[in-house]
Amino acid sequence: MINPQFSVIIPNYNRSSSVRTAVRSVLNQSFKDFELIVVDDKSTDDSLIELNKIKDEKLNVYQLEKNSGAATARNYGANIARGEFISFLDSDDYYEKDFLEESYQKLSKTASNIGFMWTGVRYFTNEGVHEHSWTPIRKKNAYFSLLHNLQIGSGSGISIKRLAFIECGGFNQNLPAAEDTDFFLRFTQEYDYVNSNYILVNVVKTGEDRMSKSFGNIAKAYNIFLPQHFKNIDSDDFLKLKYYYKMMWLNYHLENKTEARKYYNKIPGKINPGKLKALTTKMLYEFLSLDKASKFHRKISSL
């Protein structure tokens, strides 16, 4: 059997109402040399029933023995994939018809140091629709470029060279959140990137089940993986302000004031806008309830 160019991997959990749209968007691609792997994370709804209604030789559906999280589902799909490249799509999102064609044109002839790419995204939120494409300001290497301003996740039209993904260990299945941030910061220490500004993925963020809304889980995850990057963060005042401010307020969400204060004290500067913002945020979490402090913090962050 000849291996396909692409393996598209869709992790699914209890999205019977949307997973068929995601699958159809892959099957309707203009680029036809792919396999589609749906990994169901032990759904309790009618997801498998909906998936079994789709009859296509490119579609392969697997179910995990127990609910294990999106990172485990993605890694499972990657480990059984046959394609030279793997692309990830969430089960409530969908591709434009030329996603794979553009990804192939961008990635297929790259040098061995290039490991992945992403495309532009159209977001559907409760506030409306907006489009976003991102080309990072280049720093001294790919790692520092993303460390300064990471704006992509696993839902950002990501395509990765499969062997490079496996070599780097895939997504960390032990993290309760932010596994894509951890992955890209690890991956770019070994591989560079290319990107396309075409809007080729539609991301639906109107639901209530996205893990990204849980600051507590994000805080736990950052406490696990970010210390691996502190040496590089400490080499740059911008990075220290960016990450130690984030670590401060995340740890307030864990109600760990001792740890939060420790990170506040690591923020550089005495009187500057960044330090004043950090001090204001610190006072909110020190003297208000967590719910009230978080509400005011979001208002400050939107200014």
C-alpha positions in Angstrom: 0.0 0.0 0.0 1.4 3.4 -1.0 1.5 5.8 1.9 -0.5 9.1 1.5 1.1 12.5 1.6 -1.1 13.7 4.5 -2.7 12.1 7.5 -5.4 14.4 8.9 -6.1 13.7 12.5 -9.4 14.7 14.2 -9.7 14.1 18.0 -13.3 13.9 19.0 -15.2 14.0 22.3 -19.0 14.4 22.5 -19.3 16.5 19.4 -21.9 14.5 17.5 -23.5 17.7 16.2 -20.3 19.0 14.6 -17.9 16.1 13.9 -19.5 15.3 10.5 -18.9 18.9 9.3 -15.3 18.6 10.3 -15.0 15.2 8.5 -16.8 16.5 5.3 -14.4 19.5 5.1 -11.5 17.0 4.9 -13.1 14.6 2.5 -14.0 17.6 0.2 -10.4 18.8 -0.1 -9.1 19.7 -3.6 -5.9 17.8 -2.7 -6.8 14.1 -2.7 -3.7 12.3 -1.5 -4.6 11.9 2.2 -6.0 9.6 4.8 -8.4 10.8 7.5 -8.1 9.5 11.1 -10.8 10.3 13.6 -9.8 9.3 17.2 -12.9 9.3 19.5 -12.0 9.9 23.1 -14.6 7.5 24.5 -17.6 9.8 23.7 -20.8 9.3 25.6 -23.0 10.9 22.9 -23.9 9.8 19.4 -20.6 10.7 17.8 -19.8 7.2 16.6 -23.3 6.8 15.2 -22.8 10.0 13.2 -19.4 9.0 12.0 -20.6 5.6 10.9 -23.1 7.3 8.6 -20.2 8.5 6.5 -19.0 5.9 3.9 -15.6 6.8 2.5 -12.5 4.7 2.1 -10.3 7.6 3.3 -12.0 7.7 6.7 -10.7 5.6 9.5 -12.4 5.8 12.9 -10.8 4.6 16.2 -12.0 4.8 19.8 -9.8 5.0 22.8 -10.6 2.5 25.6 -11.1 5.3 28.1 -11.5 9.1 28.0 -7.9 10.4 28.0 -7.9 13.9 26.6 -7.2 15.6 23.3 -3.4 15.3 23.6 -3.6 11.5 23.9 -6.1 11.3 21.0 -3.8 13.3 18.8 -0.7 11.3 19.7 -2.7 8.0 19.1 -3.6 9.3 15.6 0.0 10.4 14.9 1.4 7.0 15.9 -0.8 5.1 13.5 -0.6 7.6 10.7 1.1 6.7 7.4 1.4 10.1 5.8 4.6 12.1 5.4 2.8 15.0 7.0 0.2 15.1 9.7 -2.5 17.8 10.1 -4.6 18.4 13.1 -8.2 19.5 13.0 -10.6 19.8 16.0 -13.9 18.1 15.7 -15.9 21.3 15.9 -13.8 23.2 13.3 -13.6 22.8 9.5 -11.2 23.4 6.6 -11.5 25.4 3.5 -11.3 23.2 0.4 -7.7 24.2 -0.4 -6.2 23.7 3.0 -4.2 20.6 2.1 -3.2 21.9 -1.3 -1.7 25.1 0.2 -0.1 23.1 3.0 1.5 20.7 0.5 2.8 23.5 -1.6 4.4 25.2 1.4 5.8 22.2 3.2 6.6 19.5 0.7 9.8 21.1 -0.7 11.3 22.5 2.5 14.7 21.7 3.8 15.1 19.1 6.6 15.4 21.8 9.3 11.8 22.9 8.6 9.4 20.9 10.7 5.9 22.4 10.5 3.7 25.2 9.2 0.4 26.9 9.9 -2.2 28.9 8.0 -4.6 31.8 8.7 -7.7 31.2 10.7 -11.3 32.5 10.7 -12.8 32.5 14.2 -16.4 32.3 15.0 -17.0 33.5 18.6 -20.0 34.8 20.6 -18.9 38.3 19.7 -18.8 37.7 15.9 -16.4 36.6 13.2 -12.9 37.7 12.7 -9.9 36.5 10.7 -6.3 36.2 11.8 -3.1 35.4 10.1 0.3 35.6 11.8 3.9 35.9 10.6 6.2 36.2 13.6 8.7 38.9 14.0 11.9 37.0 13.5 14.3 36.7 16.4 17.6 34.9 16.5 15.9 31.5 15.8 12.5 29.8 15.6 12.4 29.1 19.3 13.0 32.7 20.4 10.5 33.9 17.8 7.7 31.9 19.3 8.9 32.4 22.9 8.5 36.2 22.3 5.0 36.0 20.8 3.3 32.6 20.3 0.0 33.1 18.5 -0.7 29.6 17.3 -2.2 26.4 18.7 -3.1 23.0 17.5 -6.2 24.4 15.9 -4.3 27.0 13.8 -4.1 25.0 10.6 -1.1 23.1 11.8 0.7 20.6 9.5 3.9 18.8 10.8 6.4 16.4 9.3 5.3 13.2 10.9 8.7 11.8 11.7 9.8 15.0 13.3 6.6 15.0 15.5 7.3 11.5 16.6 11.0 12.3 17.3 10.1 15.2 19.5 7.7 13.1 21.6 4.4 14.5 20.4 2.1 16.3 22.9 2.7 15.9 26.6 -0.3 13.8 27.7 0.3 14.6 31.4 -0.5 18.3 31.1 -4.1 19.4 32.0 -4.0 22.2 29.5 -1.7 24.2 27.2 -0.2 21.1 25.6 0.1 22.8 22.3 2.1 25.7 23.8 4.5 23.3 25.5 4.8 21.3 22.2 5.7 24.3 20.0 8.2 25.6 22.5 9.9 22.2 22.6 9.6 21.6 18.8 11.1 24.9 17.7 14.2 24.1 19.7 14.9 21.5 17.0 12.9 22.6 13.9 12.0 25.8 12.1 8.7 26.7 10.5 7.0 28.2 7.4 3.5 29.7 7.3 0.7 30.7 4.9 -1.4 33.8 5.5 -4.4 32.4 3.6 -7.4 31.9 5.7 -7.9 28.1 5.4 -9.3 26.9 8.8 -12.6 27.9 10.5 -12.4 27.7 14.3 -15.7 27.7 16.3 -15.3 29.1 19.8 -18.9 29.7 20.7 -19.2 26.5 22.9 -18.6 26.2 26.6 -16.4 23.1 26.6 -13.1 24.4 25.5 -10.4 23.7 28.1 -8.7 27.1 27.4 -11.3 28.7 29.6 -9.9 27.0 32.7 -7.2 29.2 34.2 -6.7 26.7 37.0 -5.7 24.0 34.5 -3.6 26.4 32.5 -1.8 27.4 35.7 -1.1 23.8 36.6 0.3 23.2 33.1 2.5 26.2 33.1 3.9 25.3 36.5 5.0 22.0 35.0 6.5 23.0 31.7 7.5 26.7 31.8 10.4 26.3 34.3 12.3 24.4 31.5 12.5 27.8 29.7 13.4 30.1 32.6 17.1 30.2 31.6 16.2 31.7 28.2 13.4 33.9 29.7 15.9 35.3 32.2 18.1 36.5 29.3 15.6 39.1 28.1 13.7 41.7 30.2 10.7 41.6 27.8 10.4 37.8 28.3 10.7 38.2 32.1 7.9 40.8 32.1 5.7 38.7 29.8 6.1 35.3 31.5 6.6 36.2 35.2 3.5 38.4 35.0 1.6 35.5 33.5 2.9 33.1 36.1 1.9 35.5 38.8 -1.7 35.8 37.9 -2.0 32.2 37.0 -0.8 31.1 40.4 -3.4 33.5 42.0 -6.0 31.3 40.2 -4.6 28.4 42.1 -4.9 30.5 45.2 -1.2 30.1 45.8 -0.3 33.6 46.9 3.2 32.7 48.0 4.1 31.4 44.5 2.3 34.4 42.8 4.3 36.9 44.9 7.5 35.1 44.0 6.9 35.6 40.3 5.8 39.3 40.9 9.2 39.9 42.5 10.9 38.5 39.4 9.3 41.1 37.1 12.0 43.6 36.1 11.9 47.3 36.6 10.7 49.7 39.3 8.4 52.3 37.6 7.3 51.4 34.1 3.9 50.6 32.5 4.5 46.8 32.7 5.5 46.9 36.3 2.5 49.1 37.2 0.1 46.8 35.4 1.6 43.9 37.3 1.3 45.7 40.6 -2.3 46.7 39.9 -3.1 43.1 39.0 -1.3 41.8 42.1 -3.4 44.1 44.4 -6.6 42.9 42.8 -5.9 39.2 43.6 -4.5 40.1 47.1 -7.5 41.9 48.3 -10.6 40.8 46.3 -12.2 37.4 45.9 -10.9 35.3 43.0 -14.0 35.8 40.9 -14.0 39.6 41.3 -10.2 39.9 40.8 -10.4 37.8 37.7 -13.3 39.9 36.3 -11.4 43.2 36.9 -8.2 41.6 35.6 -9.8 40.8 32.3 -11.0 44.4 32.0 -7.5 45.6 32.6 -6.1 43.2 30.0 -8.5 44.4 27.4 -7.4 48.0 27.7 
